[in-house]
Amino acid sequence: MSLSFDPRTLALPAGHFIGGSYVEGTPAIEVRAPSDGRTLADIPTADVGTVDRAVQAAKAALAGSGWASVRPRERVRALHAWADLIEAEAETLARIEAVASPRPIAEAVTGDVMIAAEQIRFFAEFADKECGDLVPTADTQMGFIASEPYGVVGAITAWNVPLALAGWKLGPALAAGNAVVLKPSEMTPFSTLHLAELSVRAGLPAGLVNVVLGDGPTTGAALVAHPEIGKISFTGSTRAGGAIMENIARTGIKPLTLELGGKSPQLVFADADLDLAARCITRGILGNAGQGCVAGSRVIVAREVADELAERIAQKMKDITPGPTWDEATTYSPIISEKQLQRIDSIVDGARLAGAEVLCGGGRIEREGSFYQPTILAGVERGSVALAEEIFGPVLTLQAFDTEEEALDLSRHPTYGLCSGLFTRDLSRAMRLVRKIEAGAVWVNRYGRSRDHILPTGGWKASGLGKDLGREAYLANRRTKSVLIDL
């Protein structure tokens, strides 16, 4: 059976999802399909009152269900039931994901949906395995460290991979015993709404998962500032992350996890397997058309193999099939909006005017929708916007080096430190550089995360605070208290 579908026949969720039901609001934000620019729906914006309604629903769900205090294995079973239903409705979720986001249907059904289910299962298993510690004290005392949930966690996700990011936020928060109020991006809200609806259908207490729609300045700001939100978890731009920190400092201190922007280097040494490197680099920049914080956008390559590597990458970049996200044959994503495509194009044009060489691409793909050509820029000046800023598009810069120290120097970014790639057959060099590269993740002879979910992800510098995924993400959704008893 074909996965392709007619987007005009797709019923999309409408309104906020609060307390287990959809709540209507005044349409305020137009949502468009990036594949053809068609208006999909007009969604409401949650104001302070609506956000408070969602928080109160979350508190009531916690109090009424005893979610935080039930036997942990009960939480495990409930979350597995939810994951089962997500997998059973994979095609429906994938269609809802594909129509508004840049995610092609074929990738969404085997990737995004299944990753969300996997993450919920993964974090569920921490619920009855993580515990406090008994600590050494005097024989006349007993000391231990107890942990407990925050209560209501506020989550805000980006538009590029909505379902996977929802799994990042909901899985650990719920497994740790919290309720969640989640604001998805106003550009891609629909799949997150359906995911929340499935939680109730799977048997989770209504109100444990709430979704409020709206933009950052209104809805996001109200969520962050709410006094009964115990913790904030955000994935998005560094600029927005800074605004959240400012909001928290002004309205009331609370813990937060920030997974922010990146400008990630990929270092290729002369002894590397160049075909492997070219494949990984191409996937690392063309996945989602470069619209990812982990996009490996800066190639730093040994001068003696730079031309050969560039040729291999350029050749592999030709193997794309752009098309609407609802077509099963599509393998290459549209840019999320015409505004973002124009920004990408202006950065490429600026680099070209400043003397950079465009080895391939360098302009939009002439077809319906917002599609941009895979692009390689060589000879980019070090202070160029193309090197300094997160482009969030399918654009690689290529810089050559002569020595290992020069490669390290080029890899360092004054702002970002999210992740990095390293290609070499020399194990000693790899281990030496792993310790010196300034990034929260280093991938050697590969580029990108695995689907094990055990390795935490999170950046250095302005790429973020704290970790998503891994044991660290579960622990970040619980707070500890020290207990000392005189016997």
N, C-alpha and C positions, 0 to 999 in steps of 0.2 A: 504493500500500500504506500502510495506517495505521501511524503510529508508536506508537499507544496499545498498552499491553501489560498483562498481568495480573502484578502483582509476585510473586504466589505461585508463578509458574512460573519465576522467574528464579534461576539458579544463581549464587551469589555466591562470590568467592574466599575462602579460609579460611587463616588463619595468616600468619606473617611470610613474606617472600620474600627468601631469603638464598642467595647463590651460584647463582642460577638455578633454585631449587626452593622450593616451599612448605614451611615448617617449622611444625609444630604446637606449640601451647602450651596451658596451662590456661586455659579461658575465664574471663575476669575482668571484662569490660566489656560491658554490654548496648548494642547499637546499635538505635535505633528510627527508623522512618520518620516524618518530620514531617507528612506528609500525613494520616496516620490514627493515629499513635502505636503502630502494630503493631511488635512486636519482630522485627527482621530476622535478627540473629545475636548471638552472644556471642563477642567477640574476646579474644585473649590480651594480656597486658602484657609487653613485653620488659624484662627486668631487666638489670643490669650485664653479666652473662654473655652474654645473647643479643645485646646491643648489641656487645659485643666480638667475638662470632662474626661479625656482619655486617661489622664493620670489618676483620677478618682476611680475610674473603672478598673484600672490596673490594681490599685490598692484594695478595692473591694474583692477582686478575684483572688488576690493573695489571702485576704482575711477569710473569705468564704470557703475556699478550697483547701486551705492549709498546705498549699504547694511548697512553701519553704520548710515545713516541718514534717511532712509525710516521710515514711521510710524512703530513703533515696532510691531504692530499686523501683518504687512506684513511678518516680519521675523518669527513670530509664525506660520502663515499659511504655509510658505515655508518649515519650519522644520517639521511640522506635515505631509506634503505631502511626505517628504523624509522617515519619520518613517513608513508611510503607505506602501511605496514601499519595504522597508526593510522587513516588515512583509510578504508582498506578495511573496517575493523571499527567504523566510526563508530556504527552503530546499536547494536551490542552495548555499546560503551563508554558511549554516551549513556543506555542503559537502566540500566546499573550506576551511572552518575553520578546519574541522576534519582531512583532509588528511595530513597536515603538522604539526599540533599542537598536544598536548597530549589530546585534547578534543574529547571524544567519540561522534559519530554522534547523538545518542539519547539525550545526554545532550546538545549538541550544538544547536539543533533545537528548544528545549523548553527553554533552558537557555540562552546561550551566545547571540544568534541572538535577542531574544526578549528583553533581558536586554539592548542591544545596542539601540534598538528602544525606549524602555521605557525611557532611559536616555535622548535621544534627545527630546522626548516629555516633559519630566520633566523640562529640562532646557529651552526649548522654552517658557514655561509659565512665566518665569521670565522676558522675554524681555519687556512686556508691564505692568509690575507690580512693578518692582524695579525702584526707582528714587532717585534724590538727596534730600537734606533736606534744608528747610528754617530755619535759626538759629536765636536765639534772639540777637539783637543788639540795639543800641540807636534808638530812634524814627526817627532820621534824617538820618538813614542809612538802607540799606537792605543787609543782608548777607545770602549767601546760598552756599551749597556744590554741585557742579556739577560733574557728572561722565561721562566718555566717554571711548570708546574702545581703546586698545593699537594700533590697526592697524593689523599687522601680528604677530600671535602667532606661536612659534615653539614648536612642541610636539614630544616626543620620548617615545615609548611604549615597554614593555617587551614581551617575547614570550609565556608566560604561558596561558593567556586568551586574545588573540589579539583583538577580536571584542568588548568585554566588555570594555577593556582599551581604545580602539578608541572612544567608546561612552563617556567615562569619559572626554576625551580631547576635542573632537569635539563639543559635545553638549553645554557646557557652553561657549566655545570660540565663536562659531558662534552665539548663542543666544545673547551674549553681543555685537555683532556687528563687530567682528573681522573676518579676513580670517586666514587660518591655513596652515602651511607646516608641515606635519607629517612624521616622520621616524619610521616605524615599525621595530621590530626585524628582522634581516636578516635571522633568522631561521624560521619565520612564517609570511611572508609578504603578502600572497595572498588574504586573506579575507579583509584586510584593503584596498587593491587596488580596490576590487569589491565594497566595501562600498563607496569609493570615486566616482567610476563610477556611482553608483546609485544616488548620490547626484545630478549629472548633469541631469540624466534621470528624476529625480523628479522635476526639474525646478530651482534648485539653480544655481546662476551664475557660469559659468565655470571659474575655477581659484580660487574660494572661498575655495575649498578643494584640496590640492595638496599632493601627496605622493611621497617621494624620498626614494629609496632603497639604502642600503649599511650598512657598519659596523659603530661602534661607533667612533673609532679613526679617520676615514676619513670623513664620511658623518655626523655623529652626531656632531663631533667637528666643522665642517664647518657651520652647522645649528646654533649651540650655539653661535658661534663667529660672525655671520653675523650682520653687524651694523644696518640693517633695520628690524631685528626681535625685537619686542617690549617686549616680555616676553617669558620665557621658562617654559614648563611643562613636567616633566619627571617621569616615573615609571620604576624602575629597581633596581639594586643592590646598596648598600651603597658605594661600591668602585667606581662605575660609577658616582654616584651622587657627590662624592667628586671631581672627575675629571671635571665634569661640573662646579662646583663652582670655581675650579681653572682656568678653561678656561674663565669664565665670569670675574673673577678678573683681568685676564691678558689682555683680549681683549675689555672690555667695560662693565661697570656695568649695569645690567638690572634685573628686578624682576624674581623670579623663584619659582616654586612649585616642591617639591621633595617628592615622595612617595617611600620609600626605603625598606631595608630589615627588617626582624623581627625574633625574637626567642621567640615566645609568650608563656607565662605561662598559665596553666589552674589549678586553685586551687580548690581542692575538699575536703570539710569538712565532718566529720563523720556523720552529720545529713542530708547530701545530698541524693537525690533520685539517688541511684547508677546506676540504669538502664538508667535513663535519662542522667546522666553524661557520662556513657559508650557510649551511642549512639552519643551524641554530640562530645565527644572526638574523637571517631572513624571517624565520618564524617569530623571533623576538621583537621585530619591528612591524611586521605585517599582520600579526594577530590582532583582531579587532581594529584593523587599519591604524595601528599605533596608538589607539585610544586607551591607554592603560598607564598607570603610574609606574609600572615595572618595565615599560617598553625600553629595550636596550638601544637607545638612540645615538650613542657615541661609540663609534668603532675606532680603537686605537691599535694600530697594527705595525709590526716591524717593517721598516722601509723596504727591505729586499723582497717582501712578498705582498706589498700593498697593492700593486697593480693587478696581480693575479687574483687576490682575494676580492677586489672590487669587481673584476670581471665575472667571477663566479656568483657573487651576490646579485649583480645586475641581471645575469642570466636567469637566476632562480626567481627574481622579482617579476619576470614575465609570466610566470605560471600562476596567474590569478584569474578568477572568474567573477567579476563584479556583477551585481544584480540585486534585485529586491530581496529583502531578508525573508520573505515568505516563499521564495523559490528554492526548492531542495538543491538545485544545481549551483547556487551561489556559494562561493568560497571566500569572497572578499567583501568586507563590510563597507557600508556608507559612512561618511562623517556625520556626526550626530545632528548638525544643523548647517545651514548655509552660512551663518555668521562665523561658525568655527572653521569652515572650509576657507572662507576669505581670510581669516587670521593666519591659517597655515600658509596660504599662498603669499600673503604679504611678507611673512618671515623668509620664505624661500626667495622671493623677489629681492628683498633687502640684502640677503647674503650674496645673490648673484651680482647685484649692482656694486657690492663692496669687493668683488673680485673672486668670489668662490666659483668653482667649476661644477656645473650640474652634469654628473656622469650618467644619470638616467632620470626620467620623470620630470618633475618641475612644474606641473600644472594639473588642472582638474581633468577628470575623465569626462569626455563629452557624451553624456547620456542622461536620462532622467534621474533625478535624485542628486545627492551631494556626495560625489565620489572623487577622491584625489589619487593621482598616480603615485606608485611607490617611487621614492626619490632618494638619490645619493648626492650629497654635497661634499666636494673635496676642496682643500685649500681654504678652509674657513678660518678667518682671523680669530684669535683667541678671545677677544672681547665681543665677538659677534653675538647678536640676539639668538641666532640659530644654535650656538653652543651654550649660551647662558640660561635660556628660558626653556621650560617644558613646552614643547610644541603640541603634543597630544595629537599627532598625526603620523602618517607613514613616511617619516623623513629621517634618514641617517646622515650623520656627519662623519667624515673619515679623516683621521689625523695619523701621520706616520711618526715613528720614533726610531732612534738608533741604539739606545741603551735601556736597560731595565729601569734605572732611576728616572730617565726621561718618561718612560711609559707610566710609571707611578705618578710623576708630577702632572702629566696630562690627564690622568684619571681623576685627580682630586677636583672637586667642584666646590666653590665657595658657599653654595647654598644647600645643595642636595647630597644625600647619602643613603639612598634607599636600597639599591641592590647593584650587582655587578656580575660580569662574566669574565672568565679567564680560560684561554685555550693554549695548552702546552702539553708536550709529552714528558716534560721534565718534572718528576714528582717533587724534587727538592725545591725547584723554583716555585711550583704551585703552593707548597706549604709555606714557603717564605713570604710569598705575596699575599696569601690569604690573611696573614697577620697584619699586613701593611695597608691593604686596600681599605679606604674609608667608606664602608657601607654596612648596612644591617644584614645583608645576605651576600654571599659569594658563591656563584655556581661555577664549577670547574668542568670543562669539556662538555657543557650543556648550558642552556639558558632557560630558566623558568622553574617554577615550583613543580613538585610532584603532587600526586593526589593522595599522599599518605596523611596529610594534615597535621603531622606531629611536629614538624619544624616550624617554629614561630616566625612570623614575618613582621617587620617594622623597621623604620629607618633611623639613621643618625641625622644630626644637624636639623635642618628645617624639613626633613622628610618624615618627622613624626616623633611621637612619645609613646612608650609602651609597645605591647605586642598584640597582634591578632594571630589566631591559629595556635596550635600546640598547647601544652599544659599551661603555659603562661597566660593564654587567653582565658582559660577557665578560672585560674587563680585571680586574674584581674577583675573578675565579677564577684569576688567574695572579699570581705574585710576581716581582719584578725583582731583579736583582743588577747592580752596576756592575763593569765589567772594565776594567783599565788595564794595557797591555802596553808595556814598554820595548822598542823595536826595536833 
